[in-house]
Amino acid sequence: MEAILDVFSYLAITTELVVTAAAKFMSIKMLLLVFGGTLLGICIGMLPGLTATMGVALLTTLTYSMNHGDALMVLVCLYVGAIYGGSRSAILLNIPGTPANAATTLDGHPLAMSGRAGAAMGVATTGSFLGTVIGLFFLATVAPVLADYALKFQTHEFFWLALFGILISGQLTAAEDPLKGWIAGFLGLAVAMIGQEGLYMTDRFTFGYTEMQSGINLIPAMVGAFGFSEVIAVMWNKRLEIIRSKTRLRDVIPDLTHIFRYKRTIARSGFIGTLIGVIPGVGEDIGAWVSYAAARRVSREKDQFGKGSVEGLMAAETGNSAAPPGALIPVLTLGIPGSAPAAVLLAAMILHGVRPGPMIMLESPQFVYEVVVMMIFAAFAILILGVSLTPLLLKILAVRRERLMPVVFVLCVIGSYAIEQRMFDVWVMVIFGVFGFLLRQMRYPMAPLVLGIVLGDIFDKSFRRSWVINDGEFSFYFTRPICVLLMLMCLFTLVMSFGPSRNYLGPKLQRLWRALFSGLRDLLRAHLMLLWALIQGIQALAGYPPSGTERGAPGLRAVLTDAVGTYRATWLRVVEELVRALMGLTVSPLRDLLVLIRLLPETKV
């Protein structure tokens, strides 16, 4: 009971802090920034090729003179709006406006082809709003707690955390060939090594150029990799056909029955999207695909998926919209981005004098709740704008990308130059644009490259500091529990990247996952039944027993005996299933290995 009271007390304090932060932003100026930033984000997301990362990176360079509250409000709203806006072109054109909306095309476009384009956009709007709200709940409640644990991270842990971020990002963003993802990530680490190193200020890879002593600026590199490379891609590829669509306002109004019908899908996709967002460098597109796959696996309408399923569209849009709040959790608590747009937001926060990381809850604890409020405003803005302006916004799809790219190129040049007024940054943007285009043509993911640049400084300094502190001894890593856990996670990521090991361990992991979550569900149900039995026993003791229960103490004893017996049986069953799953994951591979090297006979034991 004390634990339950502590939870309610924590939620009450969190709510109070969120309300206080909301009052700070309740002004006409901030509301205009909210709707302006969200509208710009929707427009960027609608246009294929203009990704959320590119939009946030370009706008970051234009907010240098703004105060940090106004600037971050616009950038956060643009981020959320762009992820939502990509569903428009995904539904109507079968072309995802951003990579996060690729899963939306599977069911969104078939719905549009069957004459239900308006209903599909209404479902996408509902899913995006609810996904953002679910992600915000975890951002507001988990981030402060995680920040407390982040204070336990020291130099040794940050090295392995950075390495794990590169490995998991490469694994999940290039699932067909993880090696390409890892190559992109370590290329980013190599770029981060350019310039004077942080301990002894020795030049590295500068080749005699003074401009390179300060290293490669993140913003020009990202503007080039995501902006200028897209300009080159549009010039390289064939022209897209213009598709016009007529949609009435009443067709876009969300149907509330979908929320109640698919409430479990919404909750599951929101949780999965948030969890995927927390993983460093993975991003919204993976959140959408994993949510879509999970919904299809347990759906009663599996045959409808890919043919115009409302549930599939809801799962995809809820999953990708829950990822942005999740991606900001490691940004605020660890200073490590959960996605490519979050990496730009991290750079923008630093640019505007905010230092995300383990000390944020001590230095500026209110900032976390300010970010929560910013995303709440953005969520309501996409709901209002997504419904009211969709018929008008669809006309933007008639603009040819060939006419937009010159504007994008000018913004790339101006944005790169504006930060430090150096032509060197413009050349960095151009080089990374060409380099990024070549990598994309060879199907290398860009997210690990960006994450490598962001994590490079942490990776480099943490590695060398830890070795200096411990006189070059590697064994000290094994004396720290968090280090050991992160090392095992890195090893597990490497092992699961190979097909045979993934096929062998996958079913065992799924069994452990099912045992864990079904066990938690059964235990929660058992606790609720025990509480209900206590209530019935009190009623019997007070002289008002439920039907079939004796009056007084015998009724209380009978009800509690049955409830305690069921509670104990549930615990035993859950523990037994969990132990079996753990034995299958740990002991079974060891036994199979011994059989393989012929130390054990090939018989079951």
C-alpha positions as CSV (number, residue, x, y, z in Angstrom):
1,M,0.0,0.0,0.0
2,E,2.9,2.3,0.8
3,A,4.3,1.8,-2.7
4,I,1.0,2.6,-4.3
5,L,0.8,5.8,-2.3
6,D,4.3,6.7,-3.3
7,V,3.4,6.2,-7.0
8,F,0.3,8.5,-6.7
9,S,2.4,11.1,-4.8
10,Y,5.0,11.0,-7.6
11,L,2.3,11.4,-10.3
12,A,0.8,14.3,-8.4
13,I,4.1,16.1,-8.2
14,T,4.8,15.5,-11.8
15,T,1.3,16.8,-12.8
16,E,1.9,19.9,-10.7
17,L,5.3,20.6,-12.4
18,V,3.7,20.1,-15.9
19,V,0.9,22.5,-15.1
20,T,3.5,25.1,-13.8
21,A,5.5,24.7,-17.0
22,A,2.3,25.0,-19.1
23,A,1.4,28.3,-17.4
24,K,4.8,29.7,-18.4
25,F,4.0,29.1,-22.1
26,M,0.4,30.2,-22.1
27,S,0.7,33.3,-24.2
28,I,-0.5,34.4,-27.6
29,K,3.1,34.6,-28.8
30,M,3.9,31.0,-27.8
31,L,0.6,29.7,-29.3
32,L,1.5,31.3,-32.6
33,L,4.9,29.7,-32.5
34,V,3.3,26.3,-31.7
35,F,0.9,26.4,-34.6
36,G,3.5,28.0,-36.9
37,G,6.1,25.4,-36.1
38,T,3.7,22.5,-36.3
39,L,2.2,23.7,-39.6
40,L,5.7,24.1,-41.1
41,G,6.5,20.6,-39.9
42,I,3.4,19.1,-41.5
43,C,4.3,20.8,-44.8
44,I,7.9,19.5,-44.6
45,G,6.7,16.0,-43.7
46,M,4.1,16.0,-46.5
47,L,6.7,16.6,-49.2
48,P,8.6,13.4,-50.0
49,G,12.3,13.9,-49.4
50,L,12.0,16.8,-46.9
51,T,12.6,14.7,-43.8
52,A,12.1,15.8,-40.2
53,T,15.8,15.7,-39.6
54,M,16.5,18.0,-42.5
55,G,13.7,20.4,-41.4
56,V,14.9,20.6,-37.8
57,A,18.5,21.0,-38.9
58,L,17.7,23.8,-41.3
59,L,15.4,25.6,-38.8
60,T,18.0,25.3,-36.0
61,T,20.3,27.5,-38.0
62,L,17.6,30.2,-38.2
63,T,16.8,30.2,-34.5
64,Y,20.3,31.3,-33.3
65,S,19.1,34.8,-32.3
66,M,15.9,33.6,-30.5
67,N,15.8,32.8,-26.8
68,H,16.0,29.1,-25.9
69,G,12.3,28.7,-24.9
70,D,10.9,30.1,-28.2
71,A,13.5,28.4,-30.4
72,L,13.1,24.9,-28.8
73,M,9.3,25.3,-28.9
74,V,9.4,25.8,-32.7
75,L,11.9,23.0,-33.2
76,V,9.9,20.5,-31.1
77,C,6.7,21.4,-32.8
78,L,8.3,21.0,-36.2
79,Y,9.7,17.6,-35.2
80,V,6.3,16.3,-34.1
81,G,4.5,17.9,-37.1
82,A,6.9,16.5,-39.7
83,I,6.5,12.9,-38.4
84,Y,2.7,13.3,-38.6
85,G,2.7,15.2,-41.9
86,G,4.5,12.3,-43.7
87,S,1.3,10.3,-43.5
88,R,-0.5,12.6,-46.0
89,S,1.7,11.7,-48.9
90,A,2.0,8.1,-47.7
91,I,-1.8,7.7,-47.9
92,L,-2.5,9.6,-51.1
93,L,0.6,9.0,-53.2
94,N,1.9,5.7,-51.7
95,I,5.2,7.7,-51.1
96,P,6.1,8.1,-47.4
97,G,6.9,11.8,-46.7
98,T,9.4,10.8,-44.2
99,P,11.1,7.3,-43.5
100,A,8.9,7.1,-40.3
101,N,5.8,6.8,-42.5
102,A,6.9,3.9,-44.7
103,A,4.7,1.4,-42.7
104,T,1.8,3.8,-43.2
105,T,1.7,3.1,-47.0
106,L,0.9,-0.6,-46.4
107,D,-2.7,0.1,-45.3
108,G,-3.1,3.8,-45.8
109,H,-2.8,3.8,-49.6
110,P,-5.1,0.8,-50.1
111,L,-7.7,2.6,-48.0
112,A,-7.3,5.7,-50.2
113,M,-7.6,3.6,-53.4
114,S,-10.9,2.1,-52.1
115,G,-12.4,5.6,-51.7
116,R,-11.7,6.1,-48.0
117,A,-8.8,8.6,-48.2
118,G,-10.5,11.0,-45.8
119,A,-11.2,8.2,-43.2
120,A,-7.6,7.0,-43.5
121,M,-6.2,10.5,-42.8
122,G,-8.6,10.7,-39.8
123,V,-7.2,7.4,-38.5
124,A,-3.7,8.6,-39.0
125,T,-4.5,11.9,-37.1
126,T,-6.0,10.0,-34.2
127,G,-3.1,7.5,-34.0
128,S,-0.5,10.3,-34.2
129,F,-2.2,12.3,-31.4
130,L,-2.6,9.3,-29.1
131,G,0.9,8.0,-29.8
132,T,2.4,11.3,-28.9
133,V,0.3,11.5,-25.7
134,I,1.4,8.0,-24.6
135,G,5.0,8.8,-25.3
136,L,4.7,12.0,-23.3
137,F,3.4,10.1,-20.3
138,F,6.6,8.1,-20.3
139,L,8.7,11.2,-20.9
140,A,7.2,13.0,-17.9
141,T,7.4,10.0,-15.5
142,V,10.4,8.0,-16.7
143,A,12.9,10.8,-17.6
144,P,13.3,12.2,-14.0
145,V,13.7,8.7,-12.6
146,L,16.2,7.8,-15.3
147,A,18.1,11.0,-14.6
148,D,18.7,9.9,-11.0
149,Y,20.1,6.6,-12.2
150,A,22.2,8.4,-14.9
151,L,24.1,10.1,-12.1
152,K,25.7,6.6,-11.4
153,F,27.2,6.6,-14.9
154,Q,30.8,7.6,-15.0
155,T,33.5,7.7,-17.6
156,H,33.7,3.9,-17.9
157,E,30.0,3.4,-18.4
158,F,29.7,6.2,-21.0
159,F,32.3,4.5,-23.2
160,W,30.3,1.3,-23.4
161,L,27.0,3.2,-23.7
162,A,28.3,5.1,-26.7
163,L,29.6,1.8,-28.3
164,F,26.2,0.1,-27.6
165,G,24.4,3.1,-29.3
166,I,26.5,2.6,-32.4
167,L,26.0,-1.1,-32.5
168,I,22.2,-1.1,-31.9
169,S,21.6,1.7,-34.3
170,G,23.5,0.0,-37.1
171,Q,21.7,-3.3,-36.3
172,L,18.2,-1.9,-36.4
173,T,18.5,0.7,-39.2
174,A,20.1,-1.7,-41.6
175,A,18.4,-5.0,-40.6
176,E,19.1,-6.7,-43.9
177,D,22.9,-6.0,-43.7
178,P,23.9,-4.8,-40.2
179,L,27.5,-4.4,-41.4
180,K,26.5,-1.4,-43.5
181,G,24.9,0.2,-40.4
182,W,28.0,-0.4,-38.3
183,I,30.3,0.9,-41.1
184,A,28.2,4.1,-41.2
185,G,28.3,4.5,-37.4
186,F,32.1,4.0,-37.2
187,L,32.5,6.5,-40.1
188,G,30.7,9.0,-38.0
189,L,33.1,8.2,-35.1
190,A,36.0,8.7,-37.4
191,V,34.6,12.1,-38.4
192,A,34.3,13.0,-34.7
193,M,38.0,12.3,-34.2
194,I,39.0,15.2,-36.5
195,G,40.4,18.2,-34.7
196,Q,42.2,18.7,-31.4
197,E,41.6,15.9,-28.9
198,G,40.1,16.8,-25.6
199,L,42.8,15.7,-23.1
200,Y,46.1,17.0,-24.4
201,M,44.9,19.3,-27.3
202,T,46.9,17.4,-29.9
203,D,45.9,17.9,-33.6
204,R,44.4,14.8,-35.2
205,F,43.6,14.4,-38.9
206,T,43.7,18.2,-39.5
207,F,46.3,17.9,-42.4
208,G,47.7,21.3,-41.6
209,Y,44.3,23.2,-42.0
210,T,43.7,25.6,-39.1
211,E,39.9,25.5,-39.7
212,M,39.9,21.8,-38.9
213,Q,41.5,22.2,-35.5
214,S,38.1,22.8,-33.9
215,G,36.6,19.7,-35.5
216,I,33.6,19.2,-37.8
217,N,30.6,21.2,-36.7
218,L,27.6,18.9,-36.3
219,I,24.9,21.1,-37.9
220,P,26.7,21.7,-41.3
221,A,27.5,18.0,-41.4
222,M,23.8,17.0,-40.8
223,V,22.5,19.7,-43.1
224,G,24.7,18.3,-45.8
225,A,24.0,14.6,-45.1
226,F,20.2,15.1,-45.0
227,G,19.5,18.3,-47.0
228,F,22.0,18.8,-49.8
229,S,22.2,15.0,-50.4
230,E,18.4,15.1,-51.0
231,V,18.9,18.0,-53.5
232,I,21.4,15.8,-55.4
233,A,19.0,12.8,-55.2
234,V,16.2,14.8,-56.8
235,M,18.5,15.9,-59.6
236,W,19.6,12.4,-60.1
237,N,16.2,10.6,-60.0
238,K,13.4,10.8,-62.5
239,R,10.7,13.4,-62.1
240,L,7.7,12.3,-60.0
241,E,4.2,12.6,-61.3
242,I,1.9,15.2,-59.7
243,I,-1.2,13.6,-58.1
244,R,-4.2,15.6,-57.2
245,S,-6.8,14.5,-54.6
246,K,-10.0,16.0,-53.4
247,T,-10.8,15.5,-49.8
248,R,-13.7,17.1,-47.8
249,L,-13.3,18.3,-44.2
250,R,-16.0,16.0,-42.9
251,D,-14.2,13.0,-44.3
252,V,-11.1,13.7,-42.2
253,I,-12.9,14.0,-38.8
254,P,-11.6,11.1,-36.7
255,D,-14.0,8.3,-35.8
256,L,-14.1,7.8,-32.0
257,T,-15.3,4.2,-32.4
258,H,-11.8,3.3,-33.7
259,I,-10.3,4.3,-30.4
260,F,-12.4,2.0,-28.4
261,R,-12.3,-0.8,-30.9
262,Y,-8.5,-0.8,-31.2
263,K,-7.6,0.4,-27.6
264,R,-5.2,-2.5,-27.0
265,T,-3.5,-1.9,-30.3
266,I,-3.1,1.8,-29.5
267,A,-1.7,1.1,-26.0
268,R,0.7,-1.6,-27.3
269,S,1.9,0.5,-30.2
270,G,2.4,3.5,-28.0
271,F,4.5,1.5,-25.6
272,I,6.6,-0.1,-28.3
273,G,7.1,3.2,-30.1
274,T,8.3,4.9,-26.9
275,L,10.6,1.9,-26.1
276,I,12.1,2.0,-29.6
277,G,12.5,5.8,-29.4
278,V,14.6,5.4,-26.2
279,I,17.2,3.1,-28.0
280,P,20.0,5.4,-29.2
281,G,20.0,6.2,-32.9
282,V,17.1,3.9,-34.0
283,G,14.3,6.3,-34.8
284,E,10.6,6.6,-35.7
285,D,10.6,4.3,-38.7
286,I,11.7,1.3,-36.7
287,G,9.1,2.1,-34.1
288,A,6.4,2.1,-36.8
289,W,7.5,-1.2,-38.3
290,V,7.8,-3.0,-34.9
291,S,4.4,-1.7,-33.8
292,Y,2.9,-2.8,-37.1
293,A,4.4,-6.2,-36.9
294,A,3.2,-6.7,-33.3
295,A,-0.3,-5.6,-34.1
296,R,-0.5,-8.0,-37.1
297,R,0.8,-10.9,-35.0
298,V,-2.0,-10.7,-32.4
299,S,-4.8,-9.2,-34.5
300,R,-8.1,-11.0,-35.3
301,E,-8.0,-9.3,-38.7
302,K,-4.6,-10.6,-40.0
303,D,-6.0,-11.1,-43.5
304,Q,-6.9,-7.4,-43.8
305,F,-3.3,-6.2,-43.1
306,G,-1.8,-4.8,-46.2
307,K,-5.1,-4.5,-47.9
308,G,-6.6,-1.5,-46.1
309,S,-6.7,-2.4,-42.4
310,V,-7.7,0.4,-40.1
311,E,-5.9,-1.4,-37.2
312,G,-2.7,-1.6,-39.2
313,L,-2.8,2.1,-40.1
314,M,-3.5,3.0,-36.5
315,A,-0.6,0.8,-35.2
316,A,1.9,2.3,-37.6
317,E,1.0,5.9,-36.9
318,T,0.7,5.4,-33.2
319,G,4.1,3.7,-33.1
320,N,6.0,6.4,-35.1
321,S,4.4,9.3,-33.2
322,A,5.2,7.7,-29.8
323,A,8.9,7.5,-30.7
324,P,9.8,11.3,-30.6
325,P,8.9,11.7,-26.9
326,G,10.8,8.4,-26.3
327,A,13.8,9.7,-28.3
328,L,14.0,12.7,-26.0
329,I,14.3,10.6,-22.8
330,P,18.0,9.6,-23.4
331,V,18.6,13.1,-24.8
332,L,17.6,14.8,-21.6
333,T,19.0,12.3,-19.1
334,L,22.1,11.0,-20.8
335,G,22.9,13.5,-23.5
336,I,22.6,10.7,-26.1
337,P,20.0,11.1,-29.0
338,G,17.4,8.4,-29.6
339,S,17.0,9.4,-33.3
340,A,18.5,11.5,-36.0
341,P,16.0,14.5,-35.4
342,A,16.7,14.1,-31.7
343,A,20.4,14.5,-32.4
344,V,19.7,17.9,-34.1
345,L,17.5,18.9,-31.1
346,L,20.4,17.9,-28.8
347,A,22.7,20.2,-30.8
348,A,20.1,23.0,-30.7
349,M,19.8,22.7,-26.9
350,I,23.5,23.0,-26.5
351,L,23.5,25.9,-29.0
352,H,20.9,27.7,-26.9
353,G,22.7,27.2,-23.6
354,V,21.0,24.1,-22.2
355,R,23.2,21.2,-21.1
356,P,21.2,17.9,-21.3
357,G,22.7,15.0,-19.4
358,P,22.8,13.3,-16.0
359,M,23.1,16.7,-14.2
360,I,20.0,18.2,-15.8
361,M,17.7,17.4,-12.9
362,L,20.1,19.3,-10.6
363,E,21.0,22.2,-12.8
364,S,17.6,22.9,-14.5
365,P,15.0,20.4,-13.5
366,Q,12.1,22.5,-14.8
367,F,13.5,22.2,-18.3
368,V,12.4,18.5,-18.6
369,Y,8.8,19.5,-17.9
370,E,9.0,22.4,-20.3
371,V,9.9,19.9,-23.0
372,V,6.9,17.8,-22.0
373,V,4.6,20.9,-22.3
374,M,6.1,21.7,-25.7
375,M,5.2,18.3,-27.0
376,I,1.8,18.5,-25.4
377,F,1.1,21.7,-27.3
378,A,2.5,20.1,-30.5
379,A,0.2,17.1,-30.1
380,F,-2.9,19.3,-29.8
381,A,-1.7,21.4,-32.7
382,I,-1.4,18.3,-35.1
383,L,-4.9,17.3,-34.0
384,I,-6.4,20.7,-34.7
385,L,-4.4,21.4,-37.9
386,G,-4.6,17.8,-39.1
387,V,-8.4,17.9,-39.1
388,S,-9.1,21.5,-40.1
389,L,-6.5,22.2,-42.7
390,T,-6.0,18.9,-44.5
391,P,-8.0,19.8,-47.6
392,L,-6.0,22.9,-48.0
393,L,-2.6,21.3,-47.1
394,L,-3.1,18.6,-49.7
395,K,-2.6,21.3,-52.4
396,I,1.1,21.4,-51.3
397,L,1.5,18.0,-52.8
398,A,1.0,19.5,-56.3
399,V,4.3,21.4,-55.9
400,R,7.0,19.7,-57.8
401,R,10.1,18.8,-55.8
402,E,12.3,20.2,-58.6
403,R,11.0,23.7,-57.8
404,L,11.5,23.2,-54.0
405,M,15.1,21.9,-54.2
406,P,16.7,25.3,-55.2
407,V,15.0,26.8,-52.1
408,V,16.3,23.9,-49.9
409,F,19.8,24.4,-51.3
410,V,19.8,28.1,-50.5
411,L,18.7,27.3,-46.9
412,C,21.4,24.7,-46.6
413,V,24.1,27.2,-47.6
414,I,22.7,30.0,-45.4
415,G,22.1,27.7,-42.4
416,S,25.6,26.3,-42.6
417,Y,27.2,29.7,-42.9
418,A,25.1,31.4,-40.2
419,I,26.3,29.5,-37.2
420,E,30.0,30.7,-37.2
421,Q,30.1,32.8,-40.4
422,R,32.7,30.6,-41.9
423,M,32.9,29.4,-45.5
424,F,34.6,26.3,-44.2
425,D,31.3,25.1,-42.8
426,V,29.6,25.6,-46.2
427,W,32.3,23.4,-47.7
428,V,31.7,20.8,-45.0
429,M,28.0,20.9,-45.9
430,V,28.8,20.3,-49.6
431,I,31.3,17.5,-48.9
432,F,28.9,15.7,-46.5
433,G,26.0,16.2,-49.0
434,V,28.0,14.5,-51.8
435,F,29.3,11.8,-49.4
436,G,25.8,11.2,-48.0
437,F,24.3,10.9,-51.5
438,L,26.9,8.3,-52.4
439,L,26.2,6.3,-49.2
440,R,22.5,6.4,-49.8
441,Q,23.0,5.2,-53.3
442,M,24.8,2.2,-51.8
443,R,22.0,1.8,-49.3
444,Y,24.0,2.8,-46.2
445,P,21.7,4.3,-43.4
446,M,22.4,7.9,-42.4
447,A,21.2,7.6,-38.8
448,P,24.2,5.7,-37.5
449,L,26.5,8.2,-39.3
450,V,24.9,11.1,-37.5
451,L,24.9,9.2,-34.2
452,G,28.6,8.4,-34.6
453,I,29.4,12.1,-35.0
454,V,27.3,13.0,-31.9
455,L,28.7,10.2,-29.8
456,G,32.3,10.5,-31.0
457,D,33.4,13.0,-28.4
458,I,31.8,11.0,-25.6
459,F,33.3,7.7,-27.0
460,D,36.8,9.2,-27.4
461,K,37.1,11.1,-24.1
462,S,35.5,8.3,-22.0
463,F,37.7,5.6,-23.5
464,R,41.0,7.5,-22.9
465,R,40.1,8.8,-19.5
466,S,39.1,5.4,-18.2
467,W,42.4,4.0,-19.3
468,V,44.4,6.9,-17.8
469,I,42.5,6.5,-14.5
470,N,43.2,2.8,-14.3
471,D,46.8,2.7,-15.8
472,G,45.9,0.9,-18.9
473,E,44.2,-2.1,-17.2
474,F,41.2,-3.6,-19.0
475,S,40.1,-5.7,-16.0
476,F,38.6,-2.7,-14.2
477,Y,35.6,-2.8,-16.6
478,F,34.6,-6.1,-15.0
479,T,34.5,-4.6,-11.5
480,R,31.6,-2.2,-12.4
481,P,28.1,-3.8,-12.7
482,I,26.8,-1.3,-15.2
483,C,29.8,-1.8,-17.4
484,V,29.3,-5.5,-17.3
485,L,25.7,-5.1,-18.3
486,L,26.5,-2.8,-21.2
487,M,29.3,-5.1,-22.3
488,L,26.8,-8.0,-22.4
489,M,24.3,-5.9,-24.3
490,C,27.0,-5.1,-26.9
491,L,27.9,-8.8,-27.2
492,F,24.3,-9.8,-27.5
493,T,23.7,-7.2,-30.3
494,L,26.7,-8.6,-32.2
495,V,25.5,-12.2,-31.7
496,M,21.9,-11.5,-32.8
497,S,23.1,-9.8,-36.0
498,F,24.0,-13.2,-37.5
499,G,21.3,-15.2,-39.1
500,P,22.0,-18.7,-37.6
501,S,22.4,-17.4,-34.0
502,R,19.3,-15.2,-34.4
503,N,17.2,-18.1,-35.7
504,Y,18.5,-20.3,-32.8
505,L,18.0,-17.8,-30.0
506,G,15.0,-16.0,-31.4
507,P,12.3,-18.5,-30.2
508,K,13.9,-18.8,-26.8
509,L,13.9,-15.0,-26.4
510,Q,10.3,-14.9,-27.5
511,R,9.4,-17.5,-24.9
512,L,11.2,-15.5,-22.2
513,W,9.4,-12.3,-23.3
514,R,6.0,-14.0,-23.3
515,A,6.7,-15.5,-19.9
516,L,7.7,-12.2,-18.4
517,F,4.9,-10.1,-19.7
518,S,2.1,-12.7,-19.3
519,G,3.5,-13.2,-15.8
520,L,3.3,-9.5,-15.0
521,R,-0.2,-9.4,-16.3
522,D,-1.3,-12.4,-14.3
523,L,0.3,-11.0,-11.1
524,L,-1.5,-7.7,-11.6
525,R,-4.7,-9.6,-12.0
526,A,-4.0,-11.6,-8.9
527,H,-3.3,-8.5,-6.9
528,L,-6.6,-7.0,-8.0
529,M,-8.5,-10.2,-7.2
530,L,-6.9,-10.2,-3.7
531,L,-8.0,-6.6,-3.2
532,W,-11.5,-7.4,-4.3
533,A,-11.6,-10.4,-2.0
534,L,-10.6,-8.2,0.9
535,I,-13.4,-5.8,0.0
536,Q,-15.9,-8.7,0.0
537,G,-14.5,-10.0,3.3
538,I,-15.0,-6.6,4.9
539,Q,-18.6,-6.6,3.6
540,A,-19.2,-10.0,5.1
541,L,-17.7,-8.9,8.4
542,A,-19.9,-5.8,8.4
543,G,-23.0,-7.9,7.9
544,Y,-23.6,-7.4,4.2
545,P,-22.0,-10.4,2.6
546,P,-22.1,-10.9,-1.2
547,S,-24.3,-13.7,-2.5
548,G,-22.9,-17.2,-1.7
549,T,-20.8,-15.9,1.2
550,E,-21.4,-16.4,4.9
551,R,-21.9,-13.5,7.3
552,G,-19.3,-12.4,9.7
553,A,-15.8,-13.8,10.4
554,P,-16.4,-17.2,8.7
555,G,-17.2,-15.4,5.4
556,L,-14.1,-13.2,5.7
557,R,-12.0,-16.3,6.4
558,A,-13.5,-18.2,3.4
559,V,-13.1,-15.4,0.9
560,L,-9.5,-14.7,2.0
561,T,-8.6,-18.4,2.0
562,D,-9.7,-18.8,-1.6
563,A,-8.1,-15.5,-2.7
564,V,-4.8,-16.3,-1.0
565,G,-4.8,-19.8,-2.5
566,T,-5.3,-18.4,-6.0
567,Y,-2.7,-15.8,-5.4
568,R,-0.1,-18.4,-4.3
569,A,-0.9,-20.6,-7.3
570,T,-0.5,-17.7,-9.6
571,W,2.9,-16.8,-8.2
572,L,4.1,-20.4,-8.4
573,R,2.9,-20.7,-12.1
574,V,4.5,-17.4,-13.1
575,V,7.8,-18.3,-11.4
576,E,7.8,-21.8,-13.0
577,E,7.2,-20.4,-16.5
578,L,9.9,-17.8,-16.0
579,V,12.5,-20.3,-14.7
580,R,11.8,-22.6,-17.6
581,A,12.2,-19.8,-20.1
582,L,15.5,-18.7,-18.5
583,M,16.7,-22.3,-18.4
584,G,15.9,-22.6,-22.1
585,L,17.8,-19.4,-22.9
586,T,20.9,-20.1,-20.7
587,V,21.3,-23.8,-20.1
588,S,20.0,-25.2,-23.4
589,P,22.5,-23.3,-25.6
590,L,25.4,-24.5,-23.3
591,R,24.2,-28.1,-23.5
592,D,23.8,-27.9,-27.3
593,L,27.3,-26.5,-27.5
594,L,28.7,-29.4,-25.5
595,V,26.8,-31.8,-27.7
596,L,28.2,-30.1,-30.8
597,I,31.8,-30.5,-29.6
598,R,30.9,-34.1,-28.5
599,L,31.4,-33.7,-24.8
600,L,27.9,-34.9,-24.2
601,P,25.9,-37.7,-26.0
602,E,23.1,-36.6,-28.4
603,T,20.3,-37.6,-26.0
604,K,17.9,-35.5,-24.1
605,V,18.5,-35.1,-20.5
